[in-house]
Amino acid sequence: MRMVQPPLLAGTPSDVQIATEDDWVSVTPVYRGNWRLAYPKPLQSEPGLELYGDGLNYPQIKPLWIGAKFTGTIHFPAGANVNKKTD
């Protein structure tokens, strides 16, 4: 999975900078480890709905909580500048 990072400002300017001429950076992280399926449970404080849909205009479905769990390390190598668009 390739990630692209916009330029980050060194601090918070008094007037918010909307656009910048700095380069964007692209990086492809290296994953060393294992992936597996995960079945998270919803939080008890925010359980969500038992069923979704009204059964008439949209089918009534029960949500399936599924995700991925990664155990290992992620290495972020030095990024490469993304070419600027020229007019």
C-alpha distances in whole Angstrom, upper triangle without the diagonal:
4,6,10,13,17,20,21,25,27,29,30,32,35,34,31,29,27,26,26,26,23,20,17,14,11,9,6,7,9,10,14,15,16,14,17,18,20,23,23,27,27,29,33,33,31,32,31,33,34,34,32,34,37,38,40,38,34,34,34,31,31,27,25,23,20,17,15,16,14,17,16,15,12,13,12,13,15,13,15,17,16,19,21,23,26,29
4,7,10,13,16,18,22,24,26,28,30,33,32,28,26,25,23,22,22,20,16,13,11,7,6,4,7,10,12,16,18,19,18,21,22,23,26,26,29,30,31,35,35,33,34,33,35,36,36,34,36,40,40,42,39,36,36,37,34,34,30,28,26,23,20,18,19,17,20,19,17,13,13,11,12,13,10,11,13,12,15,18,19,23,26
4,7,10,13,15,18,21,23,24,26,29,28,25,23,21,20,19,20,17,14,11,8,6,5,6,8,11,13,17,19,20,19,22,23,24,26,26,29,29,30,34,33,31,32,32,34,36,36,34,35,39,40,42,39,36,37,37,34,33,30,28,26,24,20,19,19,18,20,19,17,13,13,10,11,12,9,11,12,11,15,16,18,22,25
4,7,10,12,16,18,21,22,23,26,25,22,19,18,16,16,16,13,11,7,6,4,6,9,11,15,17,21,23,24,23,26,26,27,29,29,31,31,32,36,35,33,34,33,36,38,37,35,37,40,42,43,40,37,38,39,36,36,32,31,29,27,23,22,23,21,23,22,20,16,15,12,13,12,9,10,9,8,12,13,15,19,21
4,7,8,12,14,17,18,20,23,22,19,16,15,14,13,14,11,9,6,5,6,8,11,13,16,18,22,24,26,25,27,28,28,30,29,32,31,32,35,34,33,34,33,36,38,38,36,38,41,43,44,42,39,40,40,38,37,33,32,30,28,25,24,24,22,24,23,20,17,16,12,13,12,9,10,10,9,13,13,16,19,22
4,6,10,13,15,16,17,20,19,15,13,12,10,9,11,9,7,5,7,9,12,15,16,20,22,26,28,29,28,31,31,31,33,32,34,33,33,37,36,34,36,35,37,40,40,38,39,42,44,45,42,40,41,41,39,39,35,35,32,31,28,27,27,26,28,27,24,20,19,16,16,15,12,12,10,10,12,12,14,17,20
4,7,9,12,13,14,18,17,14,11,11,10,8,9,6,6,6,8,11,13,17,18,22,24,27,30,32,31,33,34,34,36,35,37,36,36,39,38,36,38,37,40,43,43,41,42,46,48,49,46,43,45,45,43,42,38,38,35,34,31,30,30,28,30,28,25,22,20,17,17,15,12,12,10,11,13,12,15,18,20
4,6,9,10,12,15,15,12,11,12,11,9,11,9,10,9,10,13,15,18,19,23,25,28,30,31,31,33,34,34,35,34,36,34,34,37,36,34,37,36,39,42,42,40,42,45,48,49,46,44,45,45,43,42,38,38,35,34,30,29,29,28,29,28,25,22,20,17,18,16,14,15,13,14,17,16,19,21,24
4,5,7,8,12,12,10,9,11,11,9,12,10,12,12,14,17,19,22,23,26,28,31,33,35,34,37,37,37,38,36,38,37,36,39,37,36,39,38,41,44,45,43,44,48,50,51,48,46,47,47,45,44,41,40,38,37,33,33,32,31,32,31,28,25,24,20,21,19,17,18,16,17,19,18,20,23,25
4,7,9,12,14,12,12,14,14,12,14,12,14,15,16,19,20,23,24,27,29,31,33,36,35,38,39,38,40,38,39,38,37,40,38,38,40,40,43,46,47,45,47,50,53,54,51,49,50,50,48,47,43,42,39,38,35,34,33,32,33,31,28,25,24,21,21,19,18,19,18,20,22,21,23,25,28
4,6,10,11,10,11,14,15,14,16,15,17,17,19,22,23,26,26,29,31,33,35,37,37,39,40,38,40,38,39,37,36,39,37,36,39,39,42,45,46,45,46,49,52,53,51,49,50,49,47,46,43,42,40,39,36,35,34,33,34,33,30,27,26,23,24,22,21,23,21,23,25,23,26,28,30
4,7,8,7,9,12,14,14,17,16,19,19,20,23,25,28,28,31,33,35,37,39,38,40,40,39,40,37,39,37,35,38,36,35,38,38,41,44,45,43,45,48,50,51,49,47,48,48,46,45,42,42,39,39,36,36,35,34,35,35,32,29,29,26,27,25,24,25,23,24,26,24,26,28,30
4,5,6,7,11,13,13,16,16,19,20,22,25,27,30,31,34,36,38,40,42,41,43,43,42,43,41,42,40,39,41,39,38,41,41,43,47,47,45,47,50,52,53,50,49,50,50,49,48,45,45,42,42,39,39,39,38,39,38,35,32,31,28,29,27,25,26,24,25,26,24,26,27,28
4,6,9,12,15,15,18,19,22,23,25,28,30,34,34,38,39,42,43,45,44,46,46,44,45,43,44,41,40,42,40,39,42,41,44,48,48,46,48,50,53,54,51,49,51,51,50,49,46,46,44,44,41,41,41,40,42,41,38,36,35,32,33,31,29,30,27,28,29,27,28,29,30
4,6,9,12,13,16,18,21,21,24,27,30,33,34,37,39,42,44,45,44,46,45,44,45,42,43,41,40,42,40,39,42,41,43,47,47,45,46,49,51,52,49,48,50,50,48,48,45,46,43,43,41,41,41,40,42,41,39,36,35,32,33,31,29,29,26,26,27,25,26,27,27
4,6,9,11,15,15,18,18,21,24,26,30,30,34,36,39,40,42,40,42,42,41,42,39,40,38,37,40,37,36,39,38,40,44,44,42,43,45,48,49,46,44,46,46,45,45,41,42,40,39,37,37,38,37,39,38,36,33,32,29,30,28,26,26,24,24,25,22,23,25,25
4,6,7,11,12,15,15,18,22,24,27,29,32,34,37,39,41,39,41,41,41,42,40,41,39,38,41,39,37,40,39,42,45,45,42,43,46,49,49,46,45,47,47,45,45,42,42,40,39,37,37,37,37,38,38,35,32,31,27,28,26,23,23,21,20,21,18,19,21,22
4,7,11,12,14,14,18,20,23,26,28,32,34,37,39,40,38,40,40,39,40,38,40,38,37,40,38,36,39,37,40,43,43,40,41,44,46,46,43,42,44,44,43,43,40,40,38,38,35,35,36,36,38,37,35,31,31,27,28,26,23,23,20,19,20,17,17,19,20
4,7,9,11,12,15,18,22,25,27,30,33,36,38,39,38,40,40,40,41,40,41,39,39,43,41,39,41,39,42,45,44,42,43,45,48,48,45,43,45,46,44,44,41,41,39,38,36,36,37,36,38,37,34,31,30,26,26,24,21,20,17,16,16,13,14,15,16
4,6,8,10,13,17,20,23,25,29,31,35,37,39,38,40,41,40,42,40,42,41,41,44,42,40,43,41,44,47,47,44,45,48,50,51,47,46,47,48,46,46,43,43,41,39,37,36,37,35,37,36,33,29,28,24,24,21,18,18,14,14,14,11,13,14,16
4,7,9,13,16,19,23,25,29,32,35,37,39,38,41,42,42,44,42,45,43,43,47,45,43,45,44,47,49,49,46,47,50,52,53,50,48,49,50,48,48,45,45,43,41,38,37,38,36,38,37,33,30,28,24,23,20,18,16,13,12,12,9,11,12,14
4,7,10,13,16,20,22,26,28,32,34,36,36,38,39,39,42,40,43,42,42,45,44,42,44,43,46,48,48,46,47,50,52,53,50,48,49,49,47,47,44,43,41,39,36,35,35,33,35,33,30,26,24,21,20,17,14,13,10,10,11,9,12,14,16
4,6,10,13,17,19,22,25,29,32,33,33,36,37,37,40,39,41,40,41,44,43,41,43,42,45,47,47,44,46,49,51,51,48,46,47,48,46,46,42,41,39,37,34,33,33,31,33,31,28,24,22,18,17,14,11,10,6,6,7,7,10,13,16
4,7,10,14,16,20,22,26,28,30,29,32,33,34,36,35,38,37,37,41,40,38,40,39,41,44,43,41,42,46,47,48,45,43,44,44,42,42,38,37,35,33,30,29,29,28,29,28,25,21,19,16,15,13,9,8,6,5,8,8,11,14,17
4,7,10,13,16,19,22,25,27,27,30,31,32,34,33,36,36,36,40,39,38,39,38,41,43,43,41,42,46,47,49,46,43,44,44,42,41,38,36,34,32,28,27,27,25,26,25,21,18,16,12,11,9,6,5,5,6,9,11,14,17,20
4,7,10,13,16,20,22,24,24,27,28,29,32,31,34,34,35,39,39,37,38,37,39,41,41,39,41,44,45,47,44,41,42,42,40,39,36,34,32,29,26,24,25,22,24,22,20,16,14,11,10,9,5,5,6,6,10,12,15,18,21
4,6,10,13,16,19,21,21,24,26,27,30,29,33,33,34,38,37,36,37,36,39,40,40,39,41,44,45,47,44,41,42,42,39,38,34,33,30,28,24,22,22,19,21,19,16,12,10,7,7,7,5,6,9,10,13,16,19,22,25
4,7,10,13,16,18,17,21,23,24,27,27,31,31,33,37,37,35,36,35,38,39,39,37,39,43,44,46,43,40,40,40,37,36,33,31,28,25,22,19,19,17,18,16,14,10,9,7,7,9,8,9,12,13,16,19,21,24,28
4,6,10,13,15,15,18,21,22,25,25,29,29,30,34,35,33,34,34,36,38,38,37,39,43,44,46,43,40,40,40,37,35,32,29,27,24,20,17,17,14,15,13,10,7,6,5,7,10,10,12,15,16,20,22,24,28,31
4,7,10,12,13,17,20,21,25,25,29,30,31,35,36,34,35,35,38,38,39,38,40,44,45,47,45,42,41,41,37,36,32,30,27,24,20,17,16,13,13,11,8,6,5,7,8,11,12,15,18,19,22,25,28,31,34
4,6,8,10,13,16,18,21,22,26,27,29,32,33,32,32,33,35,36,36,36,38,42,43,45,43,40,39,38,35,33,30,27,24,21,17,14,13,9,10,7,6,5,7,9,11,15,16,18,21,22,26,28,31,34,37
4,7,10,13,17,18,22,23,27,29,30,33,35,34,34,35,37,37,38,38,41,44,45,47,46,42,41,40,37,35,31,28,26,22,19,15,13,9,8,6,5,6,8,11,13,17,18,21,25,26,29,32,34,37,41
4,7,10,14,15,19,20,24,26,27,31,32,32,31,32,35,35,36,36,39,42,43,45,44,41,39,38,35,32,29,26,23,20,17,13,10,7,6,4,6,8,11,14,17,20,22,24,28,28,32,35,37,40,43
4,7,10,12,16,18,21,24,26,29,31,30,29,30,32,32,33,33,36,40,40,43,42,38,36,35,32,29,26,23,20,17,14,10,8,6,6,6,9,11,14,17,20,23,24,27,30,30,34,36,38,41,44
4,7,9,13,15,19,21,23,26,28,27,26,27,29,29,29,29,32,36,36,39,38,34,32,32,28,26,23,19,17,13,10,7,6,5,7,9,11,12,15,18,21,24,24,27,30,29,33,35,37,40,43
4,6,10,12,16,19,21,24,26,25,24,25,26,26,27,27,30,33,33,36,36,32,30,29,25,23,20,16,14,11,9,6,5,7,9,12,15,16,19,21,24,28,28,30,33,33,36,38,39,43,45
4,7,10,13,16,19,22,24,22,21,22,23,22,23,23,26,30,30,33,32,28,26,25,21,19,16,13,11,7,6,5,6,9,12,15,17,18,22,24,27,30,30,32,34,34,37,39,40,44,46
4,6,10,12,15,18,20,19,18,19,20,20,21,22,25,28,29,32,31,28,26,24,20,18,15,11,9,6,5,5,6,9,12,15,18,19,23,24,28,31,31,33,35,35,38,40,41,44,47
4,7,10,13,15,18,17,15,16,17,16,18,19,22,25,26,29,29,25,23,21,18,15,12,8,6,5,6,8,9,13,15,19,21,22,26,28,31,34,34,36,38,37,40,42,43,46,48
4,7,9,12,14,13,12,13,15,15,17,18,22,25,26,29,29,26,24,22,18,15,12,10,6,6,7,9,10,13,16,19,21,22,26,27,31,33,33,36,37,37,40,41,42,46,48
4,6,9,12,11,9,11,13,13,15,17,21,23,25,28,28,25,23,20,17,14,11,10,7,9,11,13,14,17,19,23,25,25,29,30,34,37,36,39,40,40,43,44,45,49,50
4,6,9,7,5,8,10,11,14,15,19,21,23,26,26,23,22,19,16,13,11,10,8,11,12,15,16,19,21,25,26,27,30,31,35,37,36,39,40,39,43,43,44,48,49
4,5,5,6,9,12,13,16,17,21,24,26,29,29,26,25,22,19,16,14,14,11,14,15,17,18,21,22,25,27,27,31,32,35,38,37,40,41,40,44,44,45,48,50
4,5,5,9,12,13,16,18,22,24,26,29,29,27,26,22,20,17,16,16,14,17,18,21,21,24,25,29,30,31,34,35,39,41,41,44,45,44,47,48,48,52,53
4,6,9,12,14,17,19,22,24,26,29,29,27,26,23,22,19,17,18,16,19,20,22,23,26,27,30,31,32,35,35,39,41,40,43,44,43,46,47,47,51,52
4,6,9,12,14,15,18,21,23,26,26,23,23,20,18,16,14,16,14,17,18,21,22,25,27,30,31,31,34,34,38,40,39,41,42,41,44,44,45,48,49
4,7,8,11,13,16,19,21,24,24,21,21,17,16,13,11,13,12,15,17,20,21,24,27,30,32,32,35,36,39,41,40,43,44,43,46,46,46,50,51
4,7,9,10,13,15,18,21,20,18,17,15,13,11,9,12,11,15,17,20,22,25,28,31,33,32,36,36,39,41,40,42,43,41,44,44,44,48,49
4,5,7,10,12,14,17,18,15,14,11,10,9,9,12,12,16,19,22,24,28,30,34,35,35,38,39,42,44,43,45,45,44,46,46,46,50,50
4,7,10,12,13,17,18,15,14,10,9,6,8,10,12,16,19,22,24,28,31,34,36,36,39,40,44,46,44,46,47,46,48,49,48,52,53
4,7,9,10,13,14,12,10,6,6,5,7,10,13,16,19,23,26,29,32,35,37,37,40,41,44,46,45,46,47,45,48,48,47,51,52
4,7,9,12,12,9,8,6,5,6,7,11,13,16,19,23,26,29,32,36,37,36,40,40,43,45,43,44,45,43,45,45,45,48,48
4,6,8,8,5,6,4,6,9,11,14,17,19,22,26,29,32,36,39,40,39,42,42,45,47,45,46,46,44,46,46,45,48,48
4,5,7,6,7,6,9,12,14,17,20,23,26,30,33,36,39,42,44,43,46,46,49,50,48,50,50,47,49,49,48,51,51
4,6,6,5,4,8,11,14,17,21,23,26,30,33,36,40,43,45,44,47,47,50,52,50,51,51,49,50,50,49,52,53
4,6,7,8,12,15,17,21,24,26,29,33,36,39,43,46,47,46,49,49,52,53,51,52,52,49,51,51,49,52,52
4,7,9,12,16,17,21,23,26,28,32,35,38,42,45,46,45,47,47,50,51,49,49,49,46,48,48,46,49,49
4,6,9,12,14,17,20,22,25,28,31,35,38,41,42,41,44,43,46,48,46,46,46,44,46,45,44,47,47
4,6,10,12,15,18,20,23,27,30,33,37,40,41,40,43,43,46,48,46,47,47,45,47,47,46,49,49
4,7,10,13,16,19,22,26,29,32,35,39,40,40,43,43,46,48,46,47,48,46,48,48,47,50,51
4,6,9,12,15,18,22,25,28,32,35,37,36,39,40,43,45,43,45,45,43,46,46,46,49,50
4,7,10,13,16,20,23,26,29,33,35,34,38,38,42,44,42,44,45,43,46,46,46,50,51
4,6,9,13,16,19,23,26,29,31,31,34,35,38,40,39,41,41,40,43,43,43,47,48
4,6,10,13,16,20,23,26,28,28,32,32,36,38,37,39,40,39,42,42,43,46,48
4,7,11,13,17,20,23,25,25,29,29,33,35,34,37,38,37,40,41,41,45,46
4,7,10,14,17,20,22,22,26,27,30,33,32,34,36,34,38,39,39,43,45
4,7,10,14,17,18,18,22,23,26,29,28,30,32,31,34,36,37,40,42
4,7,10,13,15,15,19,20,23,26,26,28,30,30,33,35,36,40,42
4,7,10,12,13,17,19,22,25,26,28,31,30,34,36,37,41,44
4,6,9,10,13,16,19,22,23,26,28,28,32,34,36,40,42
4,7,9,13,16,19,23,24,27,30,30,34,36,38,42,45
4,7,10,13,16,20,21,24,28,29,32,35,37,40,44
4,7,10,13,16,18,21,24,26,29,32,34,38,41
4,7,10,13,14,18,21,22,26,28,30,34,37
4,6,10,12,15,18,20,23,26,29,32,35
4,7,8,12,15,16,20,22,25,28,32
4,6,9,13,15,18,21,24,27,31
4,7,10,13,16,19,22,25,28
4,7,9,13,15,18,21,25
4,6,9,12,15,18,22
4,6,9,12,15,18
4,6,9,12,16
4,7,9,13
4,6,10
4,7
4
